[in-house]
Amino acid sequence: MINHKITCVGLSIGFWLVVGIASADTLSVGPGQKFAKPSEAFRAAKDGDTIEIVAGTYSGDVAIIRTNRLTIRGMGKERVKLPAAGKNAGGKAIWVTAGRDITIENIEFSGARVHDRNGAGIRAEGANLTLRNCRFYDCEDGILGGAGEMLIEHCEFDHCGPVAQPATHSVYIGERCTKLIFQYNYSTDVIQGHLLKSRAKESWLLYNRLTDENGTGSAVADFPNGGYVVMVGNILQKGARAQNTRVIAYGMEGIKHKRNALYVVNNTMVYENHRRGAFFVNVQKVAKDFVPVIRNNLCVGKIPLTNSTQAQSSGNVLLQTVAAAGFVDAAKYDYHLRANAPAINKAVPPGKAEDFDLTPTFQYVHPAKMEKRPQAGPLDAGAFEYAR
């Protein structure tokens, strides 16, 4: 047996895929291929196989995927499209990933609805799921669940959420997830729920764009049970239509993890809501000696940085208006800096989260991409370095 360690940029992820040397096959799906639908290939696949799906639309092809170590890949310049078309797998989702160590790439999930209004594009039940370059549109939940370690990168989540209660979320990661790596993603326009909610033991949010825009959501990033949370280089925007005041919320439902920490470093946060009583970083129900680290953030809005009286907060630039921030085009959520921006050269050394260097090495590129962050001159506050 050969062990393959999955790594992401700037961070080594601890999940290991055990891949057998023998007899892994590639199964082709689409017009003129052996399998007409993805669900047919799932039923035929054995552990370790690759399933390649020809670009096109496969309406209502819902499935429970029970095989382990599958790679499921959409082929072509456009994503494979999987509209639910009124169907669901097991009353849960378009696809339910029940097998372990599954990788899904280049697929678009849309229209997920179930009886209890908690229908997901993907219900993640098996351990160690990787999602790459996928899109979740108009689902009650984009992705729901999670077990073991999860890597989600270069994915888009938009217009998710129900039309009535209960509130659901663009991304909702459950407590069975031991480590979530969420990087280079775009989550927007959620209805009622959160742009991201994670109950995972560890949540690493690196270089994402989480922006309400015209959505009517709740928290931008919510960690209701605490855990070990690292946020570096993200763009967070609280829109005018959002239903509450939460930007980053930590511990709102009580701390349930043994290992708890919060690092919020070099993010750009914009608060455009008119509700009072808000904080950019809202910390609740933690131990008296809990010390959040909040450094080098560019925060724009008429609210305080945090309610935590013990936070290590330095290098942050707080401005009351978008006009004062020197953004390239705030109306289009382009928060790159102009030459006169007050955040330029204002950062302090970011420090470390244990052995992880918190210095931002990348920055978000829209949509759902990244690039190296320029390193010329002193570090700027916020998610973007001014291009000198």
C-alpha positions as MATLAB code, in Angstrom:
seq = 'MINHKITCVGLSIGFWLVVGIASADTLSVGPGQKFAKPSEAFRAAKDGDTIEIVAGTYSGDVAIIRTNRLTIRGMGKERVKLPAAGKNAGGKAIWVTAGRDITIENIEFSGARVHDRNGAGIRAEGANLTLRNCRFYDCEDGILGGAGEMLIEHCEFDHCGPVAQPATHSVYIGERCTKLIFQYNYSTDVIQGHLLKSRAKESWLLYNRLTDENGTGSAVADFPNGGYVVMVGNILQKGARAQNTRVIAYGMEGIKHKRNALYVVNNTMVYENHRRGAFFVNVQKVAKDFVPVIRNNLCVGKIPLTNSTQAQSSGNVLLQTVAAAGFVDAAKYDYHLRANAPAINKAVPPGKAEDFDLTPTFQYVHPAKMEKRPQAGPLDAGAFEYAR';
ca = [
       0.000    0.000    0.000;
       1.135    3.524   -0.796;
       0.329    6.494    1.435;
      -0.380    9.797   -0.305;
      -0.458   12.875    1.898;
      -2.715   15.697    0.656;
      -1.201   19.164    1.025;
      -2.660   22.590    0.385;
      -0.762   25.808   -0.257;
       0.922   27.004    2.916;
      -0.542   24.255    5.073;
      -0.103   20.516    5.391;
      -3.389   18.730    5.875;
      -3.421   15.620    7.980;
      -5.515   13.334    5.939;
      -3.925   10.354    4.303;
      -5.362    8.490    1.406;
      -4.431    4.836    1.291;
      -4.350    3.933   -2.377;
      -3.954    0.377   -3.555;
      -1.375   -0.411   -6.197;
      -3.617   -2.840   -8.057;
      -6.428   -2.446  -10.553;
      -7.862    1.047  -10.221;
     -10.018    1.783  -13.261;
     -11.304    4.911  -14.990;
     -15.042    4.885  -15.700;
     -16.354    7.299  -18.341;
     -19.807    8.887  -18.148;
     -21.775   10.756  -20.791;
     -23.134   10.524  -24.328;
     -21.473    7.657  -26.180;
     -19.660    6.456  -23.032;
     -20.108    3.184  -21.162;
     -22.265    4.873  -18.518;
     -24.978    7.353  -19.430;
     -25.321    8.845  -15.938;
     -22.966    9.408  -12.989;
     -25.202    7.306  -10.703;
     -24.704    4.288  -12.972;
     -20.935    4.623  -12.702;
     -21.150    4.985   -8.908;
     -22.948    1.658   -8.656;
     -20.334   -0.052  -10.829;
     -17.241    1.528   -9.257;
     -14.910   -0.202   -6.859;
     -12.637    1.336   -4.247;
      -9.931    3.542   -5.746;
     -11.539    4.117   -9.160;
     -11.730    7.402  -11.071;
     -15.003    8.524  -12.642;
     -14.747   11.044  -15.475;
     -17.976   12.798  -16.462;
     -18.282   14.454  -19.865;
     -19.461   18.057  -19.560;
     -23.228   18.409  -19.866;
     -26.399   18.439  -17.793;
     -27.558   15.369  -15.842;
     -30.915   16.475  -14.428;
     -32.232   14.644  -11.384;
     -29.345   12.169  -11.272;
     -29.224   11.948   -7.490;
     -27.120    9.316   -5.735;
     -25.723    7.894   -2.511;
     -22.018    7.241   -3.117;
     -20.838    4.365   -0.939;
     -17.535    3.474   -2.589;
     -14.253    4.560   -0.956;
     -11.323    6.488   -2.432;
     -13.192    7.637   -5.521;
     -12.084   10.544   -7.666;
     -15.119   12.051   -9.428;
     -14.158   14.597  -12.036;
     -16.114   16.730  -14.474;
     -14.375   16.941  -17.842;
     -14.346   19.933  -20.166;
     -14.061   23.710  -19.917;
     -17.462   24.048  -18.212;
     -18.530   22.362  -15.009;
     -20.778   19.328  -15.243;
     -24.277   20.454  -14.213;
     -26.421   18.490  -11.757;
     -29.771   20.214  -11.198;
     -31.864   18.359   -8.644;
     -35.007   18.673  -10.803;
     -37.235   17.857   -7.823;
     -35.347   14.695   -6.815;
     -33.112   13.839   -3.859;
     -31.053   10.967   -2.507;
     -32.274    9.553    0.795;
     -34.251   12.689    1.603;
     -30.940   14.497    2.068;
     -29.148   15.836   -0.993;
     -28.312   15.605   -4.676;
     -25.294   13.503   -3.755;
     -24.680   11.849   -0.390;
     -21.014   10.936    0.068;
     -21.155    7.915    2.355;
     -17.774    6.478    1.303;
     -14.399    7.552    2.681;
     -11.694    9.595    0.959;
     -13.768   10.905   -1.942;
     -12.587   13.725   -4.209;
     -15.098   15.680   -6.317;
     -13.985   18.178   -8.950;
     -15.648   20.464  -11.524;
     -19.315   19.788  -10.700;
     -22.201   22.263  -10.277;
     -25.057   21.327   -7.920;
     -28.292   23.309   -8.030;
     -31.863   23.331   -6.774;
     -31.523   20.892   -3.857;
     -34.822   20.638   -1.927;
     -36.091   18.048    0.563;
     -39.159   17.689    2.764;
     -37.512   19.074    5.933;
     -36.070   22.046    3.975;
     -32.497   20.946    4.698;
     -31.592   19.681    1.249;
     -27.926   19.937    0.292;
     -25.980   19.909   -2.899;
     -23.730   17.436   -1.072;
     -24.457   15.763    2.256;
     -20.993   14.783    3.493;
     -21.202   11.670    5.683;
     -18.059    9.648    4.957;
     -14.695   10.803    6.290;
     -12.152   12.879    4.371;
     -13.947   14.651    1.547;
     -12.150   16.905   -0.927;
     -14.096   19.399   -3.069;
     -12.353   21.352   -5.782;
     -13.748   23.820   -8.348;
     -17.375   22.982   -7.579;
     -20.367   25.325   -7.506;
     -23.465   25.177   -5.297;
     -26.364   27.305   -6.468;
     -29.928   27.704   -5.149;
     -29.674   24.802   -2.703;
     -31.175   24.803    0.776;
     -27.646   23.997    1.990;
     -24.657   24.122   -0.297;
     -22.696   21.493    1.585;
     -23.886   19.990    4.861;
     -22.161   17.608    7.282;
     -18.557   16.501    7.268;
     -16.478   13.851    8.990;
     -12.748   13.432    9.440;
     -10.740   16.012    7.492;
     -12.202   18.139    4.718;
     -10.541   20.205    2.027;
     -12.744   22.684    0.129;
     -10.974   24.911   -2.375;
     -11.769   27.021   -5.453;
     -15.520   26.477   -4.913;
     -18.485   28.848   -5.224;
     -21.601   28.975   -3.042;
     -24.361   31.371   -3.998;
     -28.059   31.967   -3.417;
     -28.313   29.037   -0.996;
     -30.865   28.927    1.811;
     -34.598   28.238    2.080;
     -37.531   30.473    1.390;
     -38.848   29.832    4.912;
     -37.637   28.617    8.291;
     -35.547   26.851    9.461;
     -32.514   28.826    8.328;
     -29.938   26.840    6.402;
     -26.499   27.819    5.180;
     -24.190   28.090    2.210;
     -21.623   25.969    4.053;
     -22.471   24.042    7.227;
     -19.740   21.795    8.624;
     -20.734   19.510   11.494;
     -18.991   18.486   14.696;
     -17.771   15.148   13.255;
     -15.281   17.107   11.150;
     -11.887   17.094   12.840;
     -10.261   19.605   10.479;
     -11.730   21.887    7.824;
      -9.454   23.552    5.298;
     -11.506   26.156    3.417;
      -9.417   28.150    0.952;
      -9.797   30.275   -2.195;
     -13.602   29.982   -2.125;
     -16.440   32.430   -2.798;
     -19.633   32.384   -0.712;
     -22.324   34.990   -1.347;
     -26.012   35.980   -1.314;
     -27.152   33.483    1.280;
     -30.836   33.521    2.271;
     -31.349   33.734    6.065;
     -28.438   31.504    7.086;
     -24.664   31.888    7.349;
     -22.159   32.233    4.550;
     -20.079   29.721    6.525;
     -20.861   27.826    9.705;
     -18.383   25.370   11.184;
     -18.616   23.186   14.256;
     -15.366   21.434   13.314;
     -12.649   20.885   15.887;
     -10.319   22.893   13.640;
     -11.371   25.452   11.027;
      -8.766   26.992    8.727;
     -10.145   29.784    6.508;
      -7.498   31.030    4.105;
      -7.891   33.629    1.330;
     -11.641   33.382    0.746;
     -14.319   35.923   -0.190;
     -17.401   35.717    2.042;
     -19.611   38.623    1.028;
     -23.318   39.119    1.736;
     -23.743   41.488   -1.221;
     -27.545   41.402   -1.795;
     -28.152   38.462    0.510;
     -30.349   38.393    3.607;
     -28.130   36.172    5.701;
     -27.041   35.858    9.280;
     -23.356   35.539   10.281;
     -20.604   35.871    7.723;
     -18.433   33.272    9.511;
     -19.831   31.445   12.538;
     -17.992   29.038   14.847;
     -20.777   28.346   17.350;
     -18.880   25.798   19.468;
     -15.445   27.403   19.323;
     -12.574   25.137   18.345;
      -9.191   25.963   16.868;
      -9.906   28.657   14.284;
      -7.388   30.343   11.985;
      -8.543   33.053    9.552;
      -5.932   34.643    7.289;
      -6.378   36.804    4.182;
     -10.159   36.643    3.894;
     -12.587   39.253    2.558;
     -15.682   39.512    4.772;
     -18.580   41.835    3.991;
     -21.742   42.354    6.030;
     -24.430   43.633    3.687;
     -27.201   46.128    4.253;
     -29.937   43.466    3.981;
     -28.385   40.977    6.433;
     -30.650   39.850    9.260;
     -28.304   40.275   12.214;
     -25.076   41.959   13.261;
     -22.585   39.075   13.219;
     -19.480   39.248   11.081;
     -17.199   36.730   12.831;
     -19.003   34.923   15.655;
     -17.198   32.563   18.029;
     -18.733   30.477   20.827;
     -22.310   31.734   20.474;
     -23.755   28.310   21.372;
     -21.208   27.370   24.004;
     -17.700   25.896   23.787;
     -17.697   22.128   23.153;
     -14.113   21.487   22.096;
     -11.093   20.796   24.308;
      -8.725   22.805   22.111;
      -9.817   26.365   21.480;
      -8.087   29.341   19.877;
      -8.976   32.169   17.527;
      -6.537   33.835   15.128;
      -7.934   36.594   12.896;
      -5.052   38.005   10.857;
      -4.813   40.207    7.742;
      -8.472   40.064    6.785;
     -10.489   42.858    5.167;
     -13.875   43.283    6.864;
     -16.573   45.693    5.689;
     -19.727   46.316    7.745;
     -22.512   47.948    5.710;
     -25.432   46.947    7.913;
     -27.292   49.590    9.886;
     -27.936   47.541   13.014;
     -26.199   48.568   16.231;
     -24.553   46.421   18.887;
     -22.205   44.714   16.452;
     -18.513   43.808   16.581;
     -16.228   42.680   13.805;
     -15.159   39.784   16.058;
     -17.824   38.702   18.551;
     -16.548   36.251   21.177;
     -19.035   34.636   23.567;
     -19.174   31.960   26.276;
     -15.425   31.315   26.417;
     -13.155   30.746   29.413;
     -11.994   33.832   31.272;
      -8.395   33.271   30.145;
      -9.283   32.894   26.432;
      -7.111   35.278   24.385;
      -8.085   35.835   20.739;
      -5.364   37.088   18.423;
      -6.687   39.849   16.120;
      -3.920   41.441   14.045;
      -3.467   43.453   10.866;
      -7.117   43.543    9.829;
      -8.610   46.343    7.768;
     -12.032   46.960    9.312;
     -14.465   49.395    7.694;
     -17.713   50.297    9.466;
     -19.095   52.118   12.485;
     -18.644   49.247   14.921;
     -15.864   48.245   17.380;
     -13.215   45.645   16.568;
     -14.224   43.142   19.265;
     -16.070   42.654   22.516;
     -13.168   40.657   23.949;
     -11.330   42.592   26.659;
      -8.347   40.207   26.519;
      -7.707   40.111   22.778;
      -4.184   40.617   21.471;
      -5.046   43.305   18.943;
      -2.392   45.238   17.062;
      -1.775   46.425   13.530;
      -5.498   46.773   12.850;
      -6.777   49.718   10.820;
     -10.331   50.766   11.751;
     -12.173   53.190    9.486;
     -15.780   54.320    9.693;
     -16.596   54.727    6.016;
     -15.881   52.891    2.790;
     -14.878   56.185    1.211;
     -12.034   56.528    3.715;
     -10.585   53.089    2.964;
      -9.067   53.844   -0.426;
     -10.553   50.787   -2.126;
     -10.277   50.328   -5.893;
     -14.045   49.791   -6.375;
     -16.032   49.175   -3.192;
     -19.355   49.122   -5.067;
     -18.166   45.987   -6.864;
     -16.526   44.533   -3.720;
     -13.045   45.117   -5.091;
     -11.177   45.874   -1.880;
      -7.712   46.137   -3.390;
      -5.898   49.240   -2.157;
      -5.244   52.477   -3.967;
      -1.973   54.354   -3.525;
      -3.376   56.594   -0.758;
      -5.044   53.833    1.282;
      -4.526   54.212    5.061;
      -3.835   50.455    5.455;
      -0.561   50.605    3.494;
       2.504   49.714    5.613;
       0.418   49.601    8.812;
       0.728   45.894    9.713;
       2.822   44.455   12.527;
       4.606   41.061   12.446;
       1.700   38.583   12.269;
       3.273   35.952   14.523;
       2.430   32.268   14.585;
      -0.423   29.939   15.489;
       1.718   27.328   17.188;
       4.089   26.305   14.344;
       2.001   27.873   11.532;
       3.334   31.189   10.241;
       0.424   33.652   10.075;
       2.129   35.892    7.519;
      -0.178   36.047    4.467;
       1.565   34.577    1.428;
      -1.402   34.603   -0.976;
      -4.408   36.767   -1.716;
      -7.831   36.073   -3.143;
      -8.520   36.496   -6.876;
     -12.152   36.654   -7.971;
     -13.863   34.332   -8.620;
     -12.561   31.540   -6.347;
      -8.875   31.762   -7.225;
      -5.680   32.984   -5.611;
      -2.316   34.541   -6.403;
       0.904   35.173   -4.533;
       0.737   38.227   -2.330;
       3.363   40.843   -3.247;
       6.157   41.017   -0.699;
       7.760   44.352   -1.582;
       8.078   46.726    1.368;
       6.378   46.584    4.785;
       3.238   44.494    5.145;
      -0.113   46.222    4.614;
      -3.133   45.677    6.839;
      -5.984   43.688    5.319;
      -6.352   40.922    2.764;
      -4.573   42.716   -0.117;
      -1.110   44.163   -0.545;
      -0.900   47.402   -2.497;
       0.684   46.690   -5.893;
       3.597   49.120   -5.814;
];
